[in-house]
Amino acid sequence: MGWFTAALLVIAAACLTLAAIHAHVWLRERSVTANGAFALLAASVAALAFIELQMARATDPAEFGRWLWWYHLPIWTGLVAAVFFVRLHLGAGRAWLGWTAIGLRSVALVINLLSSPNINYRELTGLEHVPVLGESLAWGQGTTNPLLAIAQLALVALIVYVGDAAVTAWRHGQRRRALTVGASMVIFVSAAFGSAVLSYWGLARLPALASLFFLPIVLFMGFDLSLELIRSVRLAAELDAKTIALQGSERKLAFAAEAARAGLWSVDRATGRLWATPQALSMFGLSADREHRVDEVLAPVHPDDRERVREFIGGSAGGPDGATVEYRVVLPSGETRWYGARGAAHDEPRGAPTLMGATIDITERKRAEEETARQRVELEHLSRVATLTELSGALAHELNQPLAIIMSNAEAAQLMLERPSPDLGEVRAILRDIVDADERAGQVIRRLRRMLKREAPHQQPLSLNEIVEAVLQFVRTDLVRRGVTLELRLEPGLRQVFADRVPIEQVLINVINNACDAMARNDAGDRTMKIATYADAETACVRIEDVGSGLPANPEQVFDAFYTTKPEGLGMGLAISRSIVASHGGRLAAEPNRPRGAVFTIFLPLAPEAA
């Protein structure tokens, strides 16, 4: 076996090996069509090498012509494979140029099939033996067929197509592929084209061996695909590592969720499909042995909360920060539980966003909140009772006045009626005075009853000016007894606040009583209290100023529980008052008055229609 024969056999074996490897890759993963095209190209080059070896060993022109006739079939498959490989691997190239090359080569193949002996020669007249690498190679001699130009034009179209694709890939940043695939194909296909022109048109005495020129192309392509395979292996290894890490994170997350008694879930908004952990499914009385839809979760939700939950799933949780919702669920046992859910939408590459979130059982928290609210109401009630106890003297005086009027007028009427001719007009006037005094006493009793009555909180739009006037009428006698001068300035047309009347009246009474106590040691005539109402964009305010003993260095200290400057005080009045105002969404603030005294301001939110 000579060197030439060994070289062609090595070329064929190497190309078949590469073809087998990449065909296997393509058969295992059909999406990598570039590998399939490369396998076809490598197999075609192996077939070219085999046929070239048979042509070189031909003993007569007829045998040479038959092998040359078969030679055009692997050339056609190789060209088709090259066009598709460039298109798939470089992702560039003008499609019409590629189809032009395939079309011309297909026409040449048909002509070759219909020609005798082949498209290369009209007539083969003999064989010429050319020495190559120590061997004598047979090569045909005869009349060249002009139609061979069609086949060679296909090579020119292929060169232009590949060159255009390489330039485009270079511009798009794929420089390695442009060089290893594009440049190598342009160079070696051009060399094969030149060799074929010189040989078949009789311009030089040398055999046209295409396999020698296509072998470097196959090697460069294989090298580039090998780099892609190596990269794929690395990515697969990284993916495996990330998968293991993700599985570990999922186990940790599941453990944390289970420890927190939280149920994790996700909803496909397009299909309504629900994925949920067993903990989440059990919270709604659902089994984990089948797939569920979001409607099955909505079914046990309390009817009063169902629409709110549906809005949460449908859109309110679509913001960047997500959303939260609290709702009740009626379990199959009839028990009602409170759940809190937080979710956020995550955009998917395809389709509608997926809503992901977590749900926890907040029943105990809700019960604690209800108990806290009940205790706060109880504490407010006790505070009102204590306040009214302090005002008992003034209230007794407030009741004694109308009762004394009723008594004196009744006695006067009785004396008049004993006369022989009583003055009925004057009796009627006396009776009117009795009715008025009774109404006044009734108002005092009704105010006392409202303050002492234990009722559930009820917030509604109220006039802050009316509340202030009602409180001042209630404490008017006490202000007079303490020698306090009142300066009242109510803003006309003050917008309504959203509040519960009785607790706000309690706060005002507490603050007014504290102001009176602070001025108790002032000289007579130096006990002035100023009360004013006003509003800004979001709140209505009551400002109460006194000229008493003032505030500590840190004014916030007066709101601490059990802080007091009174020997008989408990120090809970202002602490309770601040909690009452805070429960209304407002605030109670204290600041020093100038030149002396203190200023307390109550800020309350405006009613919704007024805000």
C-alpha angles and dihedrals in degrees: 000000000000128000093258093054091046091050093053092046091050090049091050093046094047093048093047090050092052090045092052093049096049094039087056090050090050094047090051094046113024093187091074093075091159088069090052091051090049091050089054091048093049091048090050091053090050089052090049091053092050093048091045089054090052091047091051090053096047115132100199138019094256093058091046090050093051093053090045088053090056090043092078095062097067088040089058094046091045093052093048090048091049093051093050093043092054091048094048100038100039095031089216143087133095107280094214091059091053092048090048091056091047092046095051092046090048091052089049090050092052091048089049091052090052096042130088122245090355144292092279098063136029087201135004111216102175150324129271120202116220121191112234124169092341095311131102109233122199118229128180126251123199148091114325116234111234089215087070085083089074091060092047092048086058088060090051090051089049092052092050092046094051093044091052091048092049092052092049092048090049091053091049092055099259093122098149093054092043090056103038096041108019101039095041092051093048092049100045098037087051089051091049090048092051092047092051093049092050094046104041096039092051097246094128138016101242135107116251103233107181094181091066090058097040094049094075089048090054091047093050091047091047090049092053093046090048089057088052090050091050089049090049091051091050091048090048090051091048090047091051090050091048090046090054090047090047091050089051090050090048091052091049091047091048090049092048092047091049091048090050090044088236125150117219120209146161131202127205101219093200096056103018091235115157128211115188140160118251088254091057093046093049090054088065096038093254127140124238096220097087144030119276137200129219092252089067089059093048093052098075093042113113110265091237091056101035097091091049091052091047090054089049091054094040102051122320091088092054097094124104091256096042123221142259132223134185120204145154126252124200107215123212088257089061094250117136117221130186116229131187120205132188122189143163133195119245118199116236123210088237129029133355122340120271119236112220128182151121135259127206133185109251097172094116091048091051091049090050090050091051091049091048090050091049091050091047090053089048091049091048089051092051089048090053091050090051091048092050089049088057089049094046093107093052091044091051089052089046089056096039093060098060091037091054090048090050091049096048094044092047091051091048091050091049091054092048093050089054090062118100090240109024120197100244094190091059090045089054090052090050090051090050089054089050091052091048092049090047090051090051091051089046091054090053091050093046091051090049091049092049091051093046097042116102106225136163113261113268119183120196140150108289138174108248090201091057091049091052092048092048092051093047091051088051095051097032094106092048091051090052092047090052093047094241118159113214126211109190124190115174119183109238115240093013110182120248124263128219104239150121107260102216099050091046090050087050091054092050092049091049094050093044092049091049090051091051091049091049090055096043093103094048119106117265109275091029097085106096123159122190121201121184136168127208140150141222131191097295110011143046116218141203116204118198118188128185136176095222135120094307133219134305120262089269105046092196088067091077089068094057115112113260093012109137141150093197118096091220097036127110096206095232102105100085093036090055091043092054092049090051093052091044091052086058091054092255136100141234115220133186129201136164117270121226126271090001142334132049139285122213119190126192115204117195128179117251118249112266095252091049099044 
